[in-house]
Amino acid sequence: MSNTPHELHDEFPGQAAKISELKQSNAHFAKLAEEYHEVNRAVHRAETNVEPMEALAETDLRKRRATLKDEIWGLLSA
């Protein structure tokens, strides 16, 4: 398990300009990106024991992050 935050620009290298553009021009994308950021930070805080949580709750957060990442990729690759 990695303690490295999974920021969108790290997850999708080379897509920074498109991410920025979509955040400004697509309200749905902006909402997904914001939720991804919030969930990602919660996972990172749990992994680093800044805000420990039960393993099942942490797993659920990781699954939500993966779902959001898939949705974001769908919009980036369209």
C-alpha positions in Angstrom: 0.0 0.0 0.0 1.3 3.4 -1.0 1.2 6.5 1.1 1.6 8.7 -2.0 -1.5 10.8 -2.7 -3.1 10.0 -6.0 -3.6 13.5 -7.4 -5.4 13.7 -10.8 -2.4 15.2 -12.6 -0.3 12.3 -11.3 -2.9 9.7 -12.3 -3.3 11.2 -15.8 0.1 12.5 -16.8 -0.1 14.7 -19.9 -3.7 15.6 -19.3 -3.2 18.6 -17.0 -4.4 21.1 -19.6 -7.5 19.1 -20.4 -8.3 18.6 -16.7 -8.0 22.3 -16.1 -10.1 23.1 -19.2 -12.9 20.6 -18.2 -12.9 21.8 -14.6 -13.9 25.3 -16.0 -16.1 24.3 -18.8 -17.9 21.2 -17.6 -19.8 21.4 -14.3 -20.2 17.6 -14.0 -16.4 17.1 -14.5 -15.7 19.8 -11.9 -18.0 18.1 -9.4 -16.3 14.7 -10.1 -12.8 16.2 -9.7 -13.7 17.9 -6.4 -15.2 14.7 -5.0 -12.2 12.8 -6.2 -9.9 15.3 -4.4 -11.9 15.0 -1.2 -12.0 11.2 -1.2 -8.4 11.0 -2.2 -7.4 13.2 0.7 -9.5 11.1 3.1 -7.7 7.9 1.8 -4.3 9.5 2.2 -5.1 10.7 5.8 -6.2 7.2 6.7 -3.2 5.5 5.1 -0.8 7.8 6.9 -2.7 7.4 10.2 -3.4 11.1 10.4 -7.1 10.2 10.7 -7.1 6.4 11.2 -10.3 4.5 10.3 -11.6 1.0 10.2 -10.2 -1.1 7.4 -13.6 -1.6 5.8 -14.3 2.1 5.7 -10.9 2.7 4.1 -11.5 0.0 1.5 -14.9 1.6 0.7 -13.1 5.0 0.2 -10.6 3.4 -2.1 -13.4 1.8 -4.2 -15.1 5.2 -4.4 -11.9 6.8 -5.5 -11.4 4.2 -8.2 -15.0 4.7 -9.5 -14.5 8.4 -9.6 -11.2 7.9 -11.5 -12.9 5.7 -14.0 -15.6 8.4 -14.6 -13.1 11.1 -14.9 -11.1 9.1 -17.4 -14.2 8.5 -19.4 -14.7 12.3 -19.7 -11.0 12.9 -20.4 -10.8 10.3 -23.2 -14.1 11.4 -24.9 
